[in-house]
Amino acid sequence: MRSVALIGILWATSVWDVGWTDTNRLELDLGDPATASQWLFLDSNGRIEGDELVLDGRQAMCKAFFLPLTWKDATLEAKFLVEPADKGVLACGFMVRAVDGARSYYVHFDRGQAILCRSDEDRSWIEIKRVSGLRKPAGQWHTGVLECRGDTLRVGLNGEQLYEARDDTLDGGRIGFYANQGKARIKEIAVTGENKRAETEFVVPPSLFTHVCIDAGAGGYEAFPDVCRLRDGRLMSVFYAGYGHVSLPNEELPQGGRICFCLSSDEGRTWSDAEILYDGPDDDRDPSISQLSSGRLLCNFFSLRKTEGGERAYEGLGSWVVSSDDGDAPGRRPAKSLRTTTAVPLQGSFRRDVSSWGFTRKETIGPGERSPCPMTTGRRGARRSTSTTAGCDWTRKRISSS
């Protein structure tokens, strides 16, 4: 059905002892039309160019699966390159034991991390283990490895084993790759391990979700959402918009990450274009939204400020809340006044006036108490802030600490 080359184990044995004979290694020749035709691309943004898989995941995750064979114990190895870009996480993923389009183990190689996950019918990201701080520049070829033997999974990059972990949920399946928030090229794909002809059709379940927003205009990284039902029946979703997990101010995004929102009038089937709810001078992030019985909307979030010359690239400024009384009239944009209101501190030591972007020191720390923001002091714990004035003033109380 196709021509394959059977050669000795190379990379894998230099990192860890796989224990398989050389007849268990299968190289997938993407330049062979017979082999190329055996790949399933889940959308039109995936294709084969010459001897490379090209997966364009800049707008939405792009996946490809090799259909004819399944593996239980296997080492998936390939070279990959993610094209340089200022925006997005620039991720390339390796998948093993893919039971169907929803269930697999995968390693997510992004800008500087290798994150091992499992996905199932209900959750696409069940994290198992990760390592950060990797030197993996975009625009260069890297060699990735994902191995599964029994309940042991191992991840390698550029000739080094990064870590191993255990999970016994999935027993076998196909192999595949994906790109997310970036355009990836994959070549020299090899699978080591005993394979067998696939006996079942590869099923791609319908998506369990619809996209609220793919790109709000801040860099294509949308995360940390919340949603509430407005009194007129619409749904309002708020979320973080930036160019990465932390989006500190830079030349392209001078005010850093921001809070955006979308509206739905059909129970979440479709959503309006994203609008800015709040955009201060720092990285404003991780919002939650609620509407009071009076109709007032409250949105709380926290902020990170860029630092120079310190151990960390940022410091935490604490948590804030902004309010709006525009949400009662049907069809009205419910967050219009949030852009010109004052952000009231739930915790932290700054009070900001959005209209002037000015900062005035305001003491909110009690006698003998250290700064309540754990990102600036390293202290961890939980606090509860309570308001009896519809969000105009807040009192804080520590409810736990470690």
TORTI-37132 format. One line per 2 residues: number of its first residue (from 1); for each residue y, z, x of N, C-alpha, C. Coordinates in steps of 0.02 Angstrom, whole numbers. Atoms other than C-alpha are relative to their C-alpha. Example, Ala and Ser with C-alpha at 12.3 -4.5 7.8 and 13.67 -1.06 7.14 Angstrom:
! TORTI-37132
1> -59 0 45 -225 390 615 60 0 45 | -59 -3 -42 -53 357 684 55 37 -39
END
This chain:
! TORTI-37132
1> -61 0 42 0 0 0 63 0 43 | -56 1 -46 115 30 148 -26 12 70
3> 19 -13 -68 108 38 338 35 62 25 | -28 -61 -28 133 204 423 -25 7 71
5> 21 -13 -68 123 260 603 -25 72 5 | 30 -66 -10 11 406 650 5 18 73
7> -10 -18 -70 68 491 809 -5 75 8 | 9 -71 -13 59 661 890 58 42 -25
9> -52 -47 21 158 814 837 49 6 58 | -50 -1 -52 322 813 933 44 62 -8
11> -50 -52 5 468 921 877 -29 66 -22 | 23 -62 31 373 1046 773 -36 45 50
13> 37 -43 -47 258 1104 913 44 28 54 | -45 -28 -51 406 1131 1028 37 61 -26
15> -35 -57 29 476 1260 907 -49 53 -24 | 52 -47 21 325 1340 826 -66 -37 -5
17> 66 30 1 139 1309 819 -19 -17 -71 | 17 21 67 104 1206 665 -74 7 -13
19> 72 -9 8 -83 1204 694 -35 -57 -33 | 33 58 30 -118 1032 620 -15 -51 53
21> 17 54 -47 -198 885 707 48 -57 -8 | -49 54 2 -101 728 746 -12 -49 -57
23> 12 45 56 -185 634 604 33 25 -64 | -34 -27 59 -88 745 482 74 -18 -1
25> -71 16 -3 81 674 533 11 -70 -29 | -15 63 34 153 537 423 73 -16 9
27> -69 22 -8 310 442 469 15 -52 -54 | -18 43 56 398 357 324 48 -54 26
29> -39 57 -26 462 186 378 45 -27 -55 | -45 22 53 615 157 270 16 -74 5
31> -11 71 -8 631 -18 342 -54 -43 -31 | 55 35 32 465 -67 262 13 -4 -75
33> -15 5 72 500 -135 86 -50 37 -44 | 50 -35 41 337 -62 22 14 75 -3
35> -17 -71 -1 386 113 78 65 14 -36 | -65 -11 31 565 94 21 -4 1 -76
37> 6 4 73 510 50 -155 -31 62 -30 | 35 -60 26 418 217 -170 47 60 -5
39> -49 -54 7 578 321 -171 32 -4 -68 | -35 -5 63 655 381 -333 69 30 12
41> -68 -25 -4 844 399 -336 22 21 -70 | -17 -25 66 911 504 -478 65 -28 -28
43> -59 35 26 1073 405 -490 15 -59 45 | -16 62 -36 1153 246 -427 36 11 65
45> -35 -15 -62 1238 335 -282 -48 9 59 | 49 -4 -54 1076 338 -181 -31 -68 11
47> 29 66 -16 1001 189 -90 -29 4 71 | 25 8 -68 914 130 68 39 -56 34
49> -34 50 -40 1015 39 200 -35 -5 67 | 37 8 -62 910 -30 342 -56 51 3
51> 51 -52 -7 806 117 401 27 69 -17 | -31 -63 17 914 253 323 3 10 -76
53> -19 -21 68 924 346 158 74 14 1 | -71 -13 6 1105 346 105 12 33 -68
55> -10 -39 61 1150 480 -23 73 19 -4 | -72 -13 8 1329 486 -85 9 55 -52
57> -8 -57 44 1355 659 -158 71 24 -5 | -69 -22 0 1544 661 -151 25 19 -69
59> -21 -16 68 1566 662 -340 -49 45 -36 | 52 -41 30 1401 741 -392 -61 -2 45
61> 59 -3 -42 1240 793 -308 -43 -62 -9 | 41 61 1 1134 641 -262 -68 17 31
63> 67 -20 -22 944 665 -247 -45 -61 7 | 52 51 -8 798 558 -186 -66 34 12
65> 67 -28 -7 611 595 -198 -49 -55 21 | 54 45 -19 460 514 -114 -58 12 -47
67> 44 -11 57 338 487 -258 -75 -2 14 | 73 12 0 164 431 -199 -43 60 20
69> 42 -52 -29 104 588 -108 28 70 -14 | -20 -71 7 106 777 -128 -28 39 59
71> 22 -45 -54 88 916 0 3 71 -26 | -4 -72 11 47 1100 -12 30 32 62
73> -26 -25 -64 69 1151 171 27 -60 38 | -31 58 -31 190 1035 260 60 20 41
75> -62 -5 -37 327 1018 388 39 -64 -11 | -44 57 13 468 902 333 53 -1 55
77> -47 7 -55 571 839 479 38 -65 -8 | -41 61 4 714 713 482 64 10 39
79> -67 -2 -27 875 669 567 49 -14 -56 | -49 10 53 1030 680 460 70 2 29
81> -71 3 -19 1215 643 476 40 2 -65 | -46 -2 56 1350 692 352 68 -25 24
83> -62 32 -21 1506 586 362 57 51 -2 | -56 -49 -2 1663 685 412 46 -8 -61
85> -48 -1 55 1782 734 273 36 67 2 | -38 -62 3 1918 864 250 -20 44 -58
87> 15 -36 61 1854 912 78 -76 6 -10 | 70 -9 19 1689 978 13 -40 39 51
89> 43 -40 -44 1545 1078 87 -41 -44 47 | 34 47 -44 1468 921 166 -73 20 12
91> 68 -26 -3 1289 972 126 -51 -56 -3 | 61 41 5 1124 884 159 -58 47 -10
93> 55 -44 16 969 961 83 -68 -32 10 | 69 21 -8 783 948 125 -41 37 -53
95> 40 -31 54 660 980 -19 -74 -8 14 | 74 1 -4 474 1024 -13 -28 32 -63
97> 35 -27 58 346 1068 -147 39 -13 -64 | -38 18 60 451 977 -277 -50 -16 -56
99> 45 9 56 350 998 -436 26 -53 -47 | -34 50 41 476 895 -534 72 -2 23
101> -69 6 -20 661 855 -530 39 65 0 | -35 -64 5 706 1038 -562 -29 53 46
103> 34 -55 -36 579 1142 -463 -18 -21 71 | 17 14 -70 569 1144 -273 25 57 44
105> -33 -38 -52 604 1239 -114 46 -48 36 | -45 44 -38 752 1172 -17 41 40 50
107> -48 -30 -47 860 1208 134 64 -41 -5 | -66 28 12 1044 1174 111 39 6 65
109> -40 1 -62 1127 1123 275 71 -21 -18 | -69 19 14 1314 1130 245 41 3 64
111> -43 5 -60 1463 1137 364 -22 46 56 | 19 -47 -53 1402 1290 458 -56 47 -19
113> 53 -45 23 1255 1365 364 -65 -38 -13 | 65 26 23 1071 1339 329 -26 51 -50
115> 15 -47 55 1029 1417 160 -65 -23 -33 | 65 14 30 849 1423 98 0 25 -72
117> -2 -17 71 832 1421 -91 -63 -26 -35 | 49 27 47 712 1392 -234 37 -17 -64
119> -29 18 64 757 1304 -395 -55 -1 -53 | 47 4 55 674 1314 -565 33 -30 -61
121> -25 33 60 700 1255 -743 66 29 -23 | -59 -34 25 838 1381 -775 55 10 51
123> -48 -14 -52 923 1406 -608 -10 -48 58 | 6 48 -55 960 1278 -474 10 32 68
125> -15 -33 -63 1007 1406 -340 -28 71 -2 | 30 -66 -7 888 1552 -309 -5 12 75
127> -4 -5 -73 934 1605 -134 -54 45 28 | 53 -37 -34 796 1664 -18 26 30 66
129> -26 -24 -64 881 1676 152 52 -50 25 | -50 45 -29 1027 1605 250 19 23 70
131> -32 -16 -63 1107 1597 421 66 -38 1 | -67 30 -2 1292 1561 451 22 -7 73
133> -29 7 -66 1400 1516 599 -34 -52 43 | 34 51 -38 1299 1363 650 50 -51 26
135> -41 54 -27 1377 1231 761 -34 -66 -19 | 32 59 29 1336 1075 662 55 -49 -21
137> -57 42 18 1482 953 670 -19 -59 -45 | 9 61 40 1496 818 537 12 -60 45
139> -7 61 -39 1485 641 601 -48 -6 58 | 51 1 -53 1343 683 721 -69 6 -31
141> 69 -5 24 1155 665 701 -29 68 20 | 34 -63 -12 1058 827 685 -72 -7 -24
143> 70 0 20 872 861 668 -14 64 -40 | 16 -57 43 823 973 523 -74 3 -14
145> 71 -11 16 653 1048 483 -5 53 -54 | 19 -50 50 586 1137 330 -75 0 -4
147> 73 -6 -1 407 1200 342 -22 51 -52 | 32 -48 45 298 1284 211 -75 3 16
149> 71 -13 -11 128 1361 250 -18 62 -39 | 15 -57 42 53 1472 117 64 25 -32
151> -62 -28 29 193 1589 64 55 6 52 | -49 -4 -54 288 1568 229 40 -64 4
153> -46 57 -7 440 1454 242 41 10 63 | -38 -3 -62 526 1412 406 53 -55 0
155> -55 47 -3 691 1326 439 20 -9 73 | -20 15 -68 741 1239 600 56 -50 2
157> -56 46 -9 891 1144 666 7 -15 74 | -12 23 -68 909 1041 824 -44 35 52
159> 48 -25 -48 752 1105 908 -8 75 2 | 6 -72 1 771 1289 865 -20 24 -69
161> 17 -31 63 688 1392 731 55 50 -18 | -54 -44 21 826 1479 633 -26 64 -32
163> 28 -60 32 721 1598 528 -62 -20 -39 | 55 10 47 569 1619 418 7 49 -57
165> -3 -42 60 549 1694 245 -64 -10 -40 | 61 4 41 415 1721 114 17 -8 -74
167> -5 9 72 400 1660 -65 -63 -38 -22 | 64 30 21 241 1616 -160 4 -32 -69
169> -9 25 68 314 1542 -319 -29 -70 -9 | 20 70 7 280 1356 -289 -59 -14 47
171> 63 10 -36 110 1292 -232 -6 -68 32 | 6 67 -28 137 1108 -193 43 -49 -39
173> -39 51 35 230 949 -236 25 -53 49 | -28 53 -41 331 802 -169 52 26 49
175> -56 -16 -45 464 797 -34 60 -42 -22 | -60 37 19 643 740 -53 60 25 39
177> -63 -17 -33 823 750 5 56 -3 -51 | -59 7 43 995 771 -71 63 5 43
179> -66 -10 -29 1179 763 -28 44 31 -53 | -44 -33 47 1311 873 -107 69 8 31
181> -69 -3 -24 1501 862 -87 7 -32 69 | -4 37 -63 1478 737 52 -47 -60 -3
183> 42 59 -5 1395 573 101 -46 8 59 | 49 -14 -52 1234 596 200 -43 -62 14
185> 47 51 -22 1125 478 299 -61 36 30 | 62 -32 -23 942 523 333 -45 -54 28
187> 45 49 -31 821 434 450 -55 37 38 | 56 -26 -39 662 458 552 -34 58 -36
189> 31 -51 42 578 554 412 -74 5 17 | 71 -12 -15 409 631 456 -24 61 -38
191> 30 -57 35 294 746 358 -67 14 34 | 62 -21 -32 157 843 447 -37 48 -46
193> 40 -41 45 17 916 341 -46 -43 -41 | 49 37 40 -128 866 232 32 -21 -66
195> -29 24 63 -71 757 89 -54 -27 -46 | 45 32 47 -152 689 -66 41 -43 -48
197> -33 44 46 -112 553 -189 24 39 -61 | -28 -35 58 2 615 -328 -39 -20 -63
199> 41 12 59 -97 632 -488 40 4 -65 | -40 -8 60 44 669 -609 65 -38 6
201> -65 33 0 201 579 -659 54 49 21 | -56 -42 -21 360 645 -579 51 2 -57
203> -43 -9 58 464 715 -721 69 25 23 | -68 -23 -13 653 733 -712 26 30 -65
205> -23 -31 62 703 861 -845 73 -16 -13 | -72 10 15 867 834 -936 40 58 29
207> -43 -51 -29 1011 928 -861 12 57 -49 | -12 -59 42 1035 1104 -925 74 15 -8
209> -72 -15 1 1223 1094 -903 40 -64 -3 | -49 54 -7 1374 983 -916 55 24 47
211> -52 -19 -46 1511 980 -787 64 16 -38 | -67 -17 26 1667 1073 -840 52 -37 40
213> -47 35 -44 1759 1000 -690 -35 -16 65 | 29 20 -64 1702 903 -537 51 8 56
215> -53 -4 -51 1868 898 -443 66 14 -35 | -63 -19 31 2025 990 -496 60 -20 43
217> -55 25 -41 2127 908 -359 19 42 59 | -16 -43 -57 2122 1045 -228 -49 -10 58
219> 48 11 -54 1978 979 -123 -72 -10 -23 | 67 15 24 1826 958 -235 -49 57 1
221> 44 -58 1 1757 1135 -221 21 43 -60 | -12 -39 61 1749 1217 -394 -54 54 -5
223> 49 -54 -1 1665 1387 -409 26 61 -39 | -16 -66 27 1663 1564 -483 33 -5 -70
225> -31 10 66 1693 1519 -668 -8 60 -46 | 8 -45 57 1720 1625 -821 23 -38 -62
227> -18 35 62 1741 1575 -1003 11 51 -55 | -9 -42 60 1808 1653 -1162 15 -45 -59
229> -16 36 62 1826 1597 -1342 69 22 -24 | -66 -15 26 2005 1585 -1401 -3 13 -75
231> 1 -18 71 2053 1646 -1573 0 -62 -45 | 2 61 41 2072 1465 -1633 -67 -36 5
233> 68 27 -5 1888 1432 -1588 -14 -39 63 | 11 37 -62 1915 1335 -1427 -30 45 55
235> 24 -35 -59 1828 1383 -1266 49 -14 58 | -43 6 -59 1934 1414 -1111 -39 23 61
237> 35 -16 -61 1851 1409 -940 50 3 57 | -42 -6 -60 1941 1471 -784 -47 -1 61
239> 42 5 -59 1878 1440 -608 43 -8 62 | -32 8 -65 1922 1435 -424 -2 -73 20
241> -4 68 -25 1979 1267 -353 27 0 70 | -22 3 -69 1991 1234 -167 -38 -56 36
243> 35 50 -40 1917 1132 -25 -63 29 31 | 60 -31 -26 1781 1257 23 -7 70 -29
245> 13 -67 26 1709 1430 -8 61 45 8 | -65 -32 -10 1869 1502 66 49 -56 17
247> -49 54 -8 2022 1387 54 68 30 17 | -64 -27 -23 2162 1460 158 51 -56 3
249> -51 52 -2 2329 1369 160 -6 -44 62 | -3 47 -55 2334 1213 268 50 -55 -18
251> -50 52 12 2436 1053 279 -12 -36 -66 | 16 36 62 2345 969 134 5 44 -61
253> -2 -47 56 2338 1124 25 43 60 22 | -44 -50 -32 2490 1226 80 0 68 -33
255> 4 -65 33 2464 1364 -49 -71 25 -6 | 69 -23 1 2276 1378 -24 -33 -10 -68
257> 38 6 62 2147 1393 -162 39 26 -59 | -38 -18 60 2207 1413 -341 -47 10 -59
259> 37 -11 62 2151 1459 -516 16 -57 -48 | -9 54 49 2125 1315 -638 -37 16 -64
261> 35 -10 63 2067 1301 -817 -12 -67 -35 | 15 57 44 1989 1177 -939 -13 28 -70
263> 10 -19 69 1975 1182 -1129 -52 -44 -33 | 49 38 39 1837 1129 -1248 9 15 -74
265> -5 -8 73 1851 1099 -1436 -66 -16 -34 | 65 19 30 1667 1050 -1462 -57 41 29
267> 52 -47 -22 1569 1202 -1404 -25 -15 70 | 18 10 -70 1569 1151 -1221 -33 -66 16
269> 30 65 -14 1501 975 -1240 46 -42 44 | -49 36 -40 1660 899 -1168 57 47 16
271> -53 -44 -23 1806 974 -1074 62 -40 17 | -63 32 -17 1988 933 -1047 7 -6 76
273> -15 3 -72 2057 883 -878 25 68 24 | -20 -64 -29 2087 1029 -763 76 6 7
275> -71 -17 -11 2259 1111 -758 5 63 42 | -11 -60 -40 2331 1241 -642 19 58 -44
277> -19 -61 35 2333 1415 -716 44 44 43 | -39 -41 -45 2398 1507 -563 -10 -26 71
279> 3 24 -69 2439 1451 -386 52 35 41 | -45 -37 -43 2518 1581 -273 -3 -26 72
281> -4 25 -69 2553 1563 -87 -61 15 43 | 60 -18 -37 2381 1629 -35 -61 -32 -33
283> 62 25 29 2199 1589 -74 -17 44 -60 | 12 -38 62 2190 1648 -255 -67 -23 -29
285> 70 19 11 2010 1655 -315 -36 47 -49 | 49 -40 39 1866 1718 -424 31 30 -64
287> -34 -26 59 1954 1731 -593 -47 21 -56 | 31 -16 64 1901 1809 -757 54 -5 -54
289> -49 12 54 1983 1774 -926 -22 37 -62 | 14 -35 62 1995 1872 -1087 60 -7 -47
291> -54 0 49 2096 1863 -1248 -2 64 -41 | -4 -62 38 2155 2023 -1330 7 -15 -74
293> -5 10 72 2160 2050 -1517 70 -22 -21 | -68 21 15 2349 2021 -1511 10 -75 13
295> -8 69 -20 2319 1845 -1443 18 -8 73 | -19 4 -71 2377 1887 -1267 -61 -16 43
297> 52 17 -48 2274 1808 -1129 12 37 65 | -3 -34 -65 2236 1907 -972 -49 -35 48
299> 42 29 -52 2169 1827 -813 7 42 63 | -2 -38 -62 2122 1933 -663 -35 -39 55
301> 27 35 -59 2080 1872 -487 18 41 61 | -23 -32 -61 2098 1922 -305 23 -54 49
303> -32 47 -46 2187 1843 -157 -17 17 72 | 9 -6 -72 2155 1813 28 60 -30 36
305> -58 25 -38 2298 1793 152 -22 -19 70 | 15 26 -66 2283 1691 311 30 46 53
307> -23 -41 -56 2298 1793 472 -1 -40 64 | -3 33 -65 2336 1742 650 -21 49 54
309> 19 -38 -58 2247 1809 802 -44 61 -13 | 42 -58 14 2139 1938 714 -74 -17 6
311> 72 11 -1 1951 1960 708 -22 -45 -57 | 16 41 57 1947 1878 537 57 -48 -13
313> -50 51 14 2037 1724 477 45 19 -58 | -39 -18 60 2103 1815 323 -5 74 -12
315> 3 -69 23 2140 1983 245 6 0 -76 | -3 -5 72 2118 2037 66 64 34 -23
317> -60 -28 28 2273 2073 -37 -13 42 -63 | 16 -37 60 2182 2155 -182 -6 -43 -62
319> 10 34 64 2158 2109 -365 64 -1 -41 | -61 11 37 2290 2045 -485 -16 -21 -72
321> 8 25 68 2314 2005 -669 64 -35 -21 | -56 35 30 2426 1878 -754 -14 -6 -75
323> 8 0 73 2457 1867 -941 39 -58 -31 | -34 53 37 2509 1737 -1069 -4 16 -74
325> -2 -8 73 2562 1748 -1251 3 -67 -35 | -3 68 28 2547 1559 -1280 -65 -22 -33
327> 66 23 21 2367 1557 -1338 -14 0 -73 | 15 -9 71 2386 1585 -1525 6 -64 -41
329> -12 59 42 2450 1418 -1591 -53 -53 13 | 51 51 -9 2313 1287 -1623 29 -60 38
331> -20 59 -38 2323 1144 -1499 48 15 57 | -48 -18 -52 2443 1237 -1385 -36 11 66
333> 29 -15 -65 2410 1245 -1198 5 74 12 | -2 -73 3 2362 1428 -1185 22 34 65
335> -16 -33 -63 2415 1458 -1004 68 -21 27 | -63 27 -23 2589 1384 -998 42 52 37
337> -45 -50 -30 2680 1546 -958 -33 36 58 | 32 -34 -56 2551 1605 -831 30 -21 67
339> -26 24 -64 2638 1501 -698 67 33 18 | -66 -29 -14 2804 1595 -713 2 74 -14
341> 1 -72 14 2746 1771 -750 -9 39 65 | 10 -43 -58 2726 1918 -632 -73 21 4
343> 69 -22 -11 2556 1955 -557 1 75 14 | 1 -72 -5 2523 2140 -581 -61 22 39
345> 58 -20 -41 2413 2227 -452 -48 45 -38 | 51 -46 23 2250 2301 -514 -20 47 57
347> 10 -41 -60 2221 2362 -336 33 -38 57 | -34 32 -56 2305 2326 -171 69 30 9
349> -63 -32 -17 2476 2360 -100 58 -50 -2 | -54 48 8 2582 2209 -148 11 -14 -74
351> -16 24 67 2671 2155 -305 37 -66 10 | -30 65 -12 2718 1972 -318 36 -26 -61
353> -37 33 53 2846 1880 -421 -10 -75 9 | 21 69 -8 2778 1706 -451 60 -48 0
355> -56 47 7 2945 1627 -495 37 -10 66 | -36 6 -64 3017 1662 -321 -46 2 60
357> 49 -8 -54 2856 1682 -219 20 56 48 | -21 -55 -43 2936 1841 -152 -50 57 -2
359> 45 -57 -4 2839 1993 -97 40 63 13 | -33 -64 -9 2900 2170 -114 -53 54 9
361> 50 -52 -13 2804 2314 -40 2 50 -57 | 4 -50 54 2743 2429 -177 -58 47 16
363> 52 -48 -19 2648 2587 -135 -44 14 -60 | 47 -15 54 2492 2603 -242 -57 42 26
365> 54 -38 -31 2389 2712 -125 15 74 -6 | -10 -71 10 2366 2895 -165 -3 38 65
367> -2 -42 -60 2385 3039 -41 -70 4 33 | 63 -6 -37 2250 3033 93 -49 -55 -13
369> 47 54 17 2172 2876 21 14 -61 42 | -8 61 -37 2142 2722 127 11 -58 -48
371> -13 59 41 2185 2548 66 -59 -14 -45 | 56 10 46 2081 2513 -90 -31 -69 3
373> 28 68 -3 2047 2332 -41 -55 -2 52 | 54 -3 -49 1873 2326 40 1 -56 51
375> 1 56 -47 1906 2158 124 47 13 59 | -45 -15 -56 2044 2235 233 -22 61 38
377> 19 -62 -34 1962 2401 275 -73 3 17 | 72 -4 -11 1776 2367 273 -34 49 -46
379> 29 -47 48 1751 2501 140 -26 -38 -60 | 28 33 58 1641 2452 -5 -8 50 -56
381> 8 -43 57 1630 2521 -179 21 -36 -62 | -19 30 63 1676 2492 -359 57 41 -31
383> -55 -33 33 1836 2532 -454 9 -29 -69 | -15 22 68 1886 2521 -635 75 7 -10
385> -71 -2 17 2063 2476 -687 7 -3 -76 | -6 -6 72 2117 2522 -863 73 -9 -20
387> -67 9 26 2269 2468 -964 2 19 -73 | -12 -16 70 2333 2541 -1126 64 -34 -25
389> -63 34 18 2486 2427 -1128 -9 -75 -1 | 15 71 6 2404 2258 -1158 7 -37 65
391> 0 32 -65 2394 2223 -973 65 5 38 | -64 -6 -36 2572 2270 -924 -5 49 58
393> 9 -50 -52 2521 2423 -822 -74 19 3 | 70 -15 -12 2356 2479 -748 -8 65 38
395> 19 -58 -39 2276 2638 -686 -68 -13 31 | 62 13 -37 2137 2638 -556 -42 64 4
397> 45 -56 -10 1984 2747 -540 -61 -24 38 | 61 17 -38 1845 2741 -410 -60 24 -40
399> 59 -20 37 1677 2740 -497 -63 3 44 | 55 -6 -47 1562 2719 -346 24 -19 69
401> -16 20 -68 1566 2700 -158 -63 4 42 | 57 -2 -46 1448 2672 -13 26 12 70
END
